[in-house]
Amino acid sequence: MSTQEERAARFQSLHAGEPFVIPNPWDAGSARVLEGLGFQALATTSSGFAFTLGRRDGRVTLGEVVAHVEALARATDLPVSVDLENGYAEGPAAAIARVAEAGAVGGSIEDWDPDAGLYERPEAVERVQAAVEAARSLGWPFTLTARAENHIRGNPDLDDTIARLQAYEQAGADVLYAPGIATVDEIRAVCSAVSKPVNVLARRDLTFAEIAGAGAQRVSLGGALTWAAAGAFVETATAIRDRGDFASLGESSSFVDYLD
């Protein structure tokens, strides 16, 4: 297994190379499968992890996330970046310190509070600055992603989103991310307005080539892999319940090689 510093360096270098997909496992087993399939890095999914605990997105604690990160870091040799939501009750700096100690080499902080809504830009920038200071204090390259949540929080104002991302870049964020931007033109507008690498959330109506061609360096999947797996589970279980049909049952033999 690589050291944390080696994983951190690999993750940092990915952002200077060709555009890449960073998929989002929901547990250690899915992480091992993604590693076996040849992906080069992993990112956690807050909604997918919450699902494994039987909860909705946003209803987990930092302590539970830390345990999740420890499990992923033990299970795979890939760099792991963590969806830290808004930093939880502990705040961005403490959240970064905790997941770094657990084995993560990157993480994202968003500018939205589930109780209060979008942070005003000055406060959001201060929170990114605190996260940057915590990341830099580690002594190795923790890759910090700053998220502008406008487009998935009821405020699809592209100009404000770009202004926020520019402010987060100036505050020291390594990667910029606006989940919910939906078109090639929007992606191109965001990527051309900043100089740091941009992460884009995958969409079913856009290909990787289209997203990367618009300037994105990194494409993440959010909770979509979790829901693809859960959807197949529900369809199979429904067929059993309603028709006594076992035809869709899976076999472990196709996955065991990834778990050695």
N, C-alpha and C positions, 0 to 999 in steps of 0.2 A: 504494500500500500504506500502511496505517496505521502509525504509530509503535508501538513496544512499549507506551509509556505510554497511548496511545489504546486499544489493545486491552485493556490491563489495566483501564482505567476502564470499558470496555464490559462486560467480564466481571464486574466487581464490581457494576455496575448490574443485570445480569441477576438477581442474587441478591436484589434488592430489588423486582423486578417480578413478573410472572405466572410460575407454575411452567413449567419448560422441560425439554426433552430435550437431553442432551449426548451425542451419539453418539461411538463410538470407532473411528476409522480405524486401519488397520494399516500404511498406507504413504501416500506423497504422492498417488498416484492416487485412492485411496479418499477421502482428505481433500478433494481437489478436487471429487469427485462430491458429497460431503455438503454442501460449501459451495454448489454449484450447486443442490442440492435445497432450499436455504433454511434450513438449520440455522444457529444463531447462535453456536455455540461447539463446540469439539472437545476430547475427552480421549483420551489415548493408552491403549492396552490392553497390559499387560505380557505377557499370554499371546498376544495376536495378534501383537505385535511379535516375540516369541520365535519364533513359528511362521514368520515371514518369514525367520528365520535358520536354520531347520531344527532348532530346539531346543524343549525344554519350558519352561513358565513358570518363572521364577526363575533361569534360567541365562544371563542376559545381564549385561553389565557396565555401570557408569555411563557409561563412555566411549561405548559403543554406543548407549545411550539418548540421550546428548547429541547424537550425530550424527543420530539419528532425529528428535529435536526440531528440529534445524536444518533438516532436509529438510521437515518439516511447516510450519514457520514461513515458509520460502521459498515453499512451494507455495500457501498460502492466506492470506487476510487475516483469518481468524477467530482469536479468542483460543484458545490451546492450553493445556490443563492436563495435567500429566504424572503418570502412575502411577509413583511413586518407590519402590514396595514399602517396605522398611524403611530406605531410604536407602543400601543397598548397603554395601560395605566402608568407604566414605568417611564414612558417617553422614548424618543428616538435614540438618544445616546446610550441609555441603559439597555435598550433592546439590542442594539448592535453589539455591545460588549458581551451580552449573554449568548447570542447565537454564534459569535466568533469563538467564544470559549467552547461551545458545543461542536465546532468543526466547520461552520459555514465560512465561505470566502467572499460572500457578497450578500447584499440585501437591498430591499426597496422600502422607501418611506413615502406615504401618500399624504396629500394635502386635504384630507376630508376626515371629519370626526362623525361617527354614527349618531352622536347625540346633538351636535351643534352644526353640522353641515360643513361646507367648504370653509377652510381657514381663509381669512383675509390674507392678501399676498404678503404683507410685511411679516406677519406671524408665521406664515408658511415658510418664508425664506429663513427666518430665525431657526426654525425646526430643522431645515436642511443643513444650515451651518452647524448646529449642534451634532447632527449625524455625521457630517464631514469630520469634525474635530474628533469624534469618537473613533471613526474609521482610521484616521491618520495616526492616532495614538497607538495603534496595534503594532506598528513597526514592520508591517508587511502589507501588500496591496489588497486591502479589502475593497471590492468594487461596489460603490454606492450608486444605486439607482434612485432618482427622484421622480415621483409620479405626479402628474397633473390630472386630477380626477373629473374635471368638468364634464366630459362627454358621457360618462356613465353615472353622473349624479345630477342630471336634470339641467345642466347649464352648457349646452353645446356651442360655446362661444370660442371659435377657433382663434380669434385675435387674443383673447384673454389666455387661452391655453398656451399659445406661443410665448406671450409675455411672461407667463409663469415659468415655462421651461427655460427661457433665457435667463430669468432671475436665478433659477436653481443652478444653471450652468455657472453663472458668475459666483454663486455661493460655494462652488467646488464639487458638485455632483459629477460622477464619472460617466453615468449613462442617464438618458432622459426618456421618459415614457408617458404617453398620454393614451391610456386604454380607451377604446371606443371610437377613435378616429376611423372613418369608415370607407374612405375612397382613396384611390391612388393620388388624386390631387391634394387631398388633405395630408396624406403621408408626405408627399413631396414638399408641401408648404412647411410642415414642421421640420423636416430634415434639412431643408435649405436655410432655415432661420437660426439654426444652432450649429456649433462646430463639434460637439461631443457625440458619441454614438447614440443612436436612437433605437429603443426597443418598441416593436409594434405587436399588438395582440392579433393573432391570426383570425381570419374571417373565412367562412366557407365560400364566399363569393370572390375571393382573391387568392391567387396562387402565390407560392413563395417567390417565384420569379418576378411577379408584379410588385410585391411588397419590397423586395430587395432592390428592384430596379428603380423604385421611387426614392431610394436612399437609406432604407432601414439597414442597420447592422445586425440586429438580433430580432428574432421572431419567437414570441412565447405563446403558449397555448392556454394559459389560465386553467380553469377547471374542466376544460372541454374533454380531455382524455378520461377524467373521472366519470363524466356524464355519459360518454360513449360506452364505457364499461358497465356503468349502472343501468343504462338503457338496455343493453344486451341481457343483463341479469333479469330485469323486469320482464322483458319479452319472453324469455325462456321460462321463467316462473309462472307467467300468465298462461302460457301454452300448457304447462303441466296442470295448473289449477282448472282451466276451462275445458281442456280436451284430453287430458291424460297423455299428452304428446311429449315424449322425451327426446325427440329427434335433435333438438338443439343443445343437448347437454355436451359440455366440453370435456376434453381429455387433458390431464396434467402432463402427459408425456411430451407435449409440444413445448412446454415451458421449463421443464425441470433442469435442462442444461444451463439455463440462466441463473439457477439458484445454487449451483455448486460452490 
